[in-house]
């Protein structure tokens, strides 16, 4: 990008040529399996994550290495044990790999790469079965430069457990909260009725019978009469982490 801009300043290329060259830089094609959007974070503020689900482990490694080389880091979500093992063997010189098995994420990055700090978000999980999705939120928010305050197992079955962590998060100045809940998924509604910051609800596929793999929780959140609650798709910790972090960035700018 710098070379193109320098060439434009020197008058070696015109504006239309510079635009064309910059557009080409936006996409990196890896064989015939993917087109990586390597500049998404600069363009939108949200990183491109490599979704490992249903991908061959070999392809996950190729995409991760290419993304890390181009952007300084690669975030891999929904990784399998085979992905963890293969990536551990493939870490290039000068890079490091952070694995979070609960979140099913990997973060491959240059050792000197630093994520610019951009605010604080809170993450709550209703039950211990929801921690995996909550940890995906945490990893995503940290990649986007946010500090994270978190509290787990604070669901409505023991509502007294909620208020201490909730108070601490507000005192720490979180700009948004992500609340992860399965079963009846009422916790995000309760939280949004107690705080003045935006709340993002994440229904999980935890539950019995009529829970329908998280559909009941999703419907509960969507039908809330408590304002200030936005809802992402079932188990979508990555999406919730991005949304909360974008809010935190805007709040910090003010």
N, C-alpha and C positions, 0 to 999 in steps of 0.2 A: 504494500500500500504506500509506504514511504517513497519507494522508488518511482512509482507512478506519479505521486504528487510532486516530487522533485523534477521529474521530466516535464510536467505541466508548467511549473514555475520557470524552467529554463526555455520554454517555448518549443520543446522538441515534439510535443503532441498537443492537439487541440482539446477543448473541453469535451466534445463528443467522444473522442477516442479514450480520454481518461475515464469517462463514465462507463464506457464499454468494458475497459480493462478492470475497473473496480467491481463491476457486476460479475465478471468471471471469477473474481477472487472469493465471492460469497459461497461458492459450492465446490466441494472436493469430492470427486467421484472415486469410489473404491471398487475396482474391478467392475463386475456387473451386479453387485449386491446392494450398494447404497450410494447415496449422494449426501455427504455430510454438510450441514449448514454451519460451517466453522466460524462465521461471524455473527451468529444469532445473538450471542450475549451482548456484543457491542451495539447491535441494531435495536434489540428489544429489551435488553436488560435481563433476559431469561436464558439460561444455558441450554444447549441441545444435549439431552441425555440419550445415551445408547440403551434402548430397551432390549435386554438380553432374552426376554421371554420368547420362546419358539425360534430363536436363532441358534445356528450351529456354533459351538464353542470356538471353533477356528475363526469364524466370521466375527464373533464378539471381540476376540483378541486383535484381529486386523483393524477393525474399526476403532477400537480403543487406542491402539498405538498411533494410528493416523491422526485421530482427534487430539491426543495429547501433544503430538509433535507440532500440530498447527496452532493450537490454542493455549498450550501450556498445561492443560489438564483434560481429563475425560471422566465424566460421571457415568457409571453404568448402573442401571436399575434392574430389579427382578433377576438378579444373577443366580446361576445354579452352582452347585458345588464343583462341577466340572469347570465352570468359568473361573471360579476362585483359584482352583489349582493351576489352570493354564496361565492365568494372568500372573500368578506368583512366580512362575518359571520364565515369564517373558518380560519382566521389568527391565527396561534399558538402563545403561549407565547414566547416572545423574537424575534418575527418576525414583519416586517412591510410591508404594501402593498401600492404600488404607482400605481395609475390608470391614464391613459391618454386616455380620451374618443375620442379625435380627432384622435389619432393614433390607437385607438382600441387595446391598449396594457395594460398589467398588469405586474408589477415587484414585485414579492414576494421574500423578502430577509431577512436574519438575520440582526438584527439592527447593529451589529458590522462588518458586511461584507463590505469590501472596494474594489472597482474595481481599480486595479493598473493603474496609469495614463500612457498613451501611445501615446500622440500626439494630433493634432488638425485637424478637418475636417470642411469644409464649406458646408452648405446646403442652396440651393436656391429653391424657388417654384415660378413658373410662375404666377399662379393665386390663388385666395383664395380657389377655388375648389380643388386645388392640395395640400392643407396644411395637410390633413389627412395622405397622403402617406409620405410627407416630415417629419411629426412628427414621423412616424414609423422609418424613417432613424435616426432621432435625438435620440430616445430612444435606438435603437440598438447600435449606436456609443458610447453612454454613458455607456452602459453595457460593452462594450469592452474597456472602460477606456479612451475614447477620449473626449477632450473638443470640443465643437461645436459652431461654429459661424453660424448664420442663418439670412436669409432675405427672406421675403415672398412678393408676389404680385409685382414682378419685371419683368414681361413678356415683350415680344417684342412689344405688342400693345402700350406700353409706355416705349420705350427703354431707355429713359433718367433716369428712376428709377433704372436701373441696375448698373450704373458705380460707384456710391458712395459705396454701399455695397460690390461690387466686389473689389474695391480698399482697403477697410477696411480689408476684409478677407485675401488678399495677404499681407498686412502690419502685420497682426496678425500671419502670418506664417503657414497657412493651408497647409497640405501636399497633400490633395486631395479635390475635390469638387463633391458633388452630386447635380445634377440639375433635378428637378421634373417638368414635364410639360405635359399638355394634349392638346386637340385641334390639332393644326399643330405641336406642340412640337419642335419648332425651337430653343428655348432658350438654351438647352445644346450645340447645334452647335455653336451658337454665343459665348457662354462662352468659349468653348474650343479653339476658334480662338483668344482669348484675353489673355489667361493665359498659364504659363509654367508648371503647375501641372496637374496630371491626372484628367480627368473629367468623372464621371459616370452619364449617362443619365437614367432617369426613366420615361418612358411614362406612362401616367395615362389613365384611362377609361373615362375621362371627354371629352365630345364633342357631336356634333350633327351628325345625319344621317350617312354620309359616313365615319365618324370617326371610325365606327365599334368597339366601346368599347375599343379604344386605339390602334387598329391595324394600323391606318393611322399614328399615332405618332410614333409607333415602326418602321414602314417602313421608315419614315422620318429620324429618328436617325441612322438607319442602313445604309442608303444611303448617309450619310454625306461625304463631301469631306474635312472636317476639321479633321486633325489627332489629336490623343490624347484623343479621346472620346470612352469609352466603354459603352455598353448598356446592361441593365438587362431587365427582362421580365416586362410586363405590371403590374403596381401597386406594384412591388416588392421592397418596401422600406426596408424590412429586408435584402434582398440580397445586395442591394446597400450600406446599412450601414455597413455590414460585409466587403465588398470589400474595401470601402474607409478606414475603420479602420485598415485593414491589411496593406494597403499602408502606413498609418500614423505610424504604429508600426515600419515598416522597415525603414522609413525615420528617425525616432527618434534614431534607433540603430546606424545609420551612424553619 
